[in-house]
């Protein structure tokens, strides 16, 4: 029997008020483990989107003038509330997204940490003072909030993808309209209620859910009062949003698709490499932009690495994520499972060897088994397309130059992983990899204290670290004549 849904708001949150959609429309939120509806939430119209931006604009001046310490204390209080209510939120997240409870708890710990980090950053926003080279004037710089922001977040990390945008915006003094994914809106509504309880003034954060994302979001993006757009999602959608943002010359940050290479050199500690592979591949059931997408393994250790990885992957338990013993839950929707299956079937048709998994199971829900493929070629779709599922394809290389060339053979550049016991090789290869992040002998690089972001078609801008708050600040120069 499926666990019952924790109590959470299902209405739009606009100007500090929970309200139905203007036209009364709703959309269903489904449990991917069963395909059944969990509840219905408000389905915003264009008028609702405009009202959300109106509320953000109206609140901007007062929020920007709020003391940095006060802004930070709200974030700190929200961090504490999220942490205290981990079990409640974990169940909610598992029911609407499918990830196992242990994964939901891990995301909550990670996502909440952005609020603690930016609570501390809020009081460290600083400018500078200097004497002009000719000594005649003084040069001052100050940092000020960008202004009202639009945030569009994805379904795969429904808390963390929100907190790492909302946290720095609150710390910097920006107001927001947030549009969570229609597949997983409940976590964002829950988060809005927590921020309200923590003392965030009405209008600073506004949340709208809609099944007509393009229709509702485009007028907001083209509104001259909006000053920043931040998006996490596919590169295809990101390109369209960047085009729309050009009209208002918006500050834009984009965290887009990935095709992460996972390099295992001949001198790697295979125990470390397999442990790292399990983390890099199976975090969030593989539904992560940072998930290892192509395993590039030196030909001398490829068979042994594949054997060990398949052994570990085949030992994982698959089922409804609400059970504490479950390692792998369902994928988020049928369309996503079909895509994963299509990539595997294409690889099999082109000669790939299945070491474990590789077949869609029967029964309800959108499950796919942990899968390891070997003996692949670059002619397979899985070489160039993001999998977003629990599938590990293994390719081989002969030397360092070939490994780097293979790793960089993609339009994406979000993250890469490499395993070697040679420090010089680790540094030299890291410098040559065309990704915004590199994990050396580790399978998880995400950290609220570090800048998260990519290169090439994986986007631009950084979230987290000292750099994260700069995305929400403008630099103003003041020249002072004496």
ABEGO torsion letter per residue (X at the ends): XBBBBBBBBABBBBGGBBBBBAAGBBBBBBBAAAGBBABBBBBBBAAAAAAAAAAAAAAAAAAAABBAAAAAAAAAAAAAAAAAAAAAAAAAAAAAAGBBAAAAAAAAAAAAAAAAAAAAAAAABBBBBBBBAAGABBBBBBBBBAEBBBBBBBAABAAAAAAAAAAAAAAAGBBBBBBBBAABAAAAAAAAAAAAAAGBBBGABBBBBBABAAAAAAAAAABAABABBBBBEBAAAAAAAAAAAAAAGBBBBBBBBBBBBBBBBAABBAAAAAAAAAAAAABGGGBBAABBABBBBBAAAAAAAAAAAAAAAAABBBEBAABAABABBBBABAAAAAAAAAAAAAAAAAGBBBABEGBBBBEBEBBBBBBBBBGBBAABAAAABBAGBBBBBBBBBABAAAAAAAAABBABBABBBBBBABAAAAAAAAAABBBABBBBGBABABBAABBBEBBEAAEBEBBEEAAAAAAABBBBBBBBBX
